[in-house]
């Protein structure tokens, strides 16, 4: 039976014959920020005509034409909704009460919300139309919080910017296509934020982050004291069996150079939580390592 998807949602989820499951974005093993296959944050950078935002910050990295003055400023509100939120918590765990987390690099203690959450409603409601955007009046290299109500006139400038549609429009089809509009993302930009060389992915983010694509605590067992012992997957040696906290400077763990030069030997499959070599299953030697997929 032939299936012809007729609406945009169906087309986005349709997998034609011959395309493997991995050809669909939802199959990505990424942790969203960014993924191993593409960095979707780049889609939002050119949402507003005339300016280009940082993919993970409300900082205007480029602006053109009548909006050239906005370069270096920060976008604080869109359609009345803030793009930043306060960051709060204890300065030292178990010691300080929660409070605004400020620093020399972030004196206002704020963080930009992820664009897919904060701008999705704007895209849906205003695509192809102008929306009210509120920027700092001056350049702001450091994060900036929303000013008090009485200070808004002095610190904010309101600019109407047109929202670009996410999907390309086809006059022939009479509507949007399941393809990102080229004005939103230029060729190559969806992958420009990924690690290069790709082996960096295994060494980045001080562990914990890439749990979807690499193991962490392997070869575990419970000792006589009832304590679980094991190895970090990136440990150079499997004996003694101890977990080494992820640290890029610790010589007990694989370095960037190790992975660049000989990742095939150093990284192995983990099967049922244990180092595994096809045909053996009990091997714990580095010389027969295999990559984990």
N, C-alpha and C positions, 0 to 999 in steps of 0.2 A: 504494500500500500504506500502511495506517495504522500509525504507530508510537506505542505508548503506553509511555513510560518507567516502569518499575516500581520502580527503586531510586533512592536519593537522588543518587548520583553521576550516573546517566543523566539524571535530571531537571535537575540543575544544568548539564549540558552540552547539553541539548536546546534547539534554537532553533525556535520555532513559525513557521509560515508568516507572512510579512509582517514579521517582525523582521529588521532588517539585522544583519550580523556584528558591528557596533559595539555591539549590545545585550548582548553577553556580556562579562563581566569580563576574560576572557583576551585580548580584543582591545585592551585599554587600552594606550596608548603611554606609560604612566607609567613612572617609574623607581622605583616602589614606595614612595617616601617623600617626599611623598605623590604621588599621581597627578594628572593633569589632570582626571580625571572624578570621582574620589572618593578619600577617604583612609581606607583599610581599617584603619589603626591604631586608629581610634575604636571598632572592634568590641570591642576587648579591655578597654576602660576599666571596664566593669561586669561583668567575668567573675566576680568574687566578690561574693556578696550582702553588702550592708551597707557596702561601700566603693566609691569611684571612684578609679581610677588615672589618672595623666597618660598620654596616648596614646603617649608615647615615653620615659617615665621611670618609675622605680619609686616615685615620690613619690605619696602618698595625698592627692589634692586635696579629697576630701570623704568623710565617713563619717556614718553615722546609727545611731540606736538604741543597742544595747549596744556597738556598735563605734565610737561617736562619738569616743572617745579616740584612735583611730588616725589621725585627720586630722593631716597635717603630718609623719607618720613615713614611713619607707621600708621597702618590702617587699624583704627580702634573700634569702629562700629560699622555695621552694614545693615540697612533697613531697621535701624534702631537696636539691633542685637550686638552685644560686645563680641569681639574676636579674642579677647584675653580674659583670663580668670586668675584670681589670687592663688598663690601657692602657700599652703600652710602645713604645719607639722612641727614636731620637736626638733630643735637644733641637734640634740644628742639623744639617741634612743634611751628610754628609761630614766632620763635625767631631767630634761626640760619639759615644761608644759607646751602643748601645741601653740603655735603663733605664726605670724607671717614670716616666711622664709626669704630673707633678703640677703644680698651679698654685694660686693663692689661691682660685679658684672651685672647685677639685677637689683638695683636699689629699691625698686617698687615691689619686688617679689611677685611677679606675674609670669604667666606662660601663655603662649598662643595655643588656642584649641586646634585640634587636628581639622584640616580643611574639609574633609569628607563629611564631618559631623556639623561643623559650624556654617558651611556654605551650601549644603545640599538643598535646604529649603529655599535659599536665595536663587539657586539655579532653576529650581522647579517653577518658582513663581515669576521670576523676572527675565528669563531667557529671551534675548532680543529686545529688551526694554531697559530703560535707565532706572537705577536704584540709588538711593541716598547713601553715600559713603562718608565717613568722618575720619579725617587724618589729623595727625599732629601738625601744628602750624610750622614747627621748626624740624630740622633733621634730628633724628633720634637713633644714634648708633646702638644705644642700650635699650632693653625692654622698658616699656612705659605703661603704667596703669591708667585707667580712666580718671580724668580729673573730677574734682568736686563739681557739683551742678553750677555753683556760682562762678567757677573758673572756666567753664566750657567755651564761652565766647572768646576768651583770650588765648586759649590753648588748642582749640580745634578748628579745622576748616572743613566745611561741608562741600562735597563735590558730587555731582550726579554723573555716574559712570554707567555705560551700557554693558549689560551682562551677555557674554557670548554663549550661544547654545553649545552643549557638549557634543551633540551628534551632527554629523554632516547632513545637509539637506539635499534632496534630489528632486529636481523639477519633474523628471520623468516618473519617479515613483510617487510623486505628490506628497512627500513627507520625509521625515528623518530616516537615515540609514543606520544600521548597527555598526557604525564606524565613527571613531572620534574625529571631530572636525580638525582639519590641518591648522586652522588658526589657533587652536587650543594647544596642540602639541606638535612640534616640528619633528621631522625624521630623526630618530636616534635619541630623543630626549627621555623617553620612558625608561631607558636603561642607563642614562648618563650618571646617575647617582649610585650605581652598584659598585661593588668592590672590583678593583683592577690592580693586579690580576685576581681572578676569582677565588684563588686559594685563601685570600684574606678573610673570606667569609667564615672559615673555620677558626680563625684566630681572633676575630674582632669581638668587641662588646664584653670582654672579660666574663665569658661563660654565660649561662642561664638564658641568653637571648635566643640562640639558635637551636633550642631544644627540638624543634620540628625537623631539623635537617642534620643534626649530629647528636650523639649520646653525650652524657655527662659523667655519671657515676656508674662504672662498669665493673664486671668481675666481682660482684659483691657476695659476701658471705657473712654469717654471724659467728663471731668468735666465742671463746669460752666465757667471756664476761657478758655476753649478750649484746655486744656492740657490733653494728654493721660496719664492715671494713671493705675496701675495694680500691679501685684506681680511677683517676681521671682518664677519660679517653685520650687526652692529649699528653699523658705521661710518657716520658722517654723510656722509662723502665717499668716493668710490672712488679718487680721486687725491690724493696719491701712493699707489701700491699698497704698502701696508704693513699688517702685522698689529698692531693695537693691543690690548694685553693688557686683558682685561675689568676695568673699574674704574668703579663707579657715579658717581664724581666727575669722570671724564675727559670734557671737552667734545667730544672727537673721536668719542665714542660717543653713541648715542641715549639720552636720559634717560627717566625715568618719565613726565615731562610730555609728551615727544614722542609716546610710545606711547599715553597716555591721550587726547590731543587729535587725533592724526592717524595712527593705526597703519596705516590702509588705504594711505596714500601711502608711508610709510616702509618697510614690510616687503614684500618681493617674493618671488615664487617663485624657487627655486633649481633649475635643471634641469641635470643632468650637472655639478654643481658651479659653475655660472655663473649670474649674474643673468639673469633671463629675463622678457620681456614678450611675451604672445601676439601673433603676427604679426610679431615683430621677431627676438627671440632674441639680438641683439647689443647691446641697450640697456644702458647703464651709468649712466643718469641717475636721480636720485632722484625726479623728478617723475612717473615712470610706475610707481612701485613697486607691488608686489602682496604680499599676505600669503602666507607659506609654509604649506602644509598637509601 
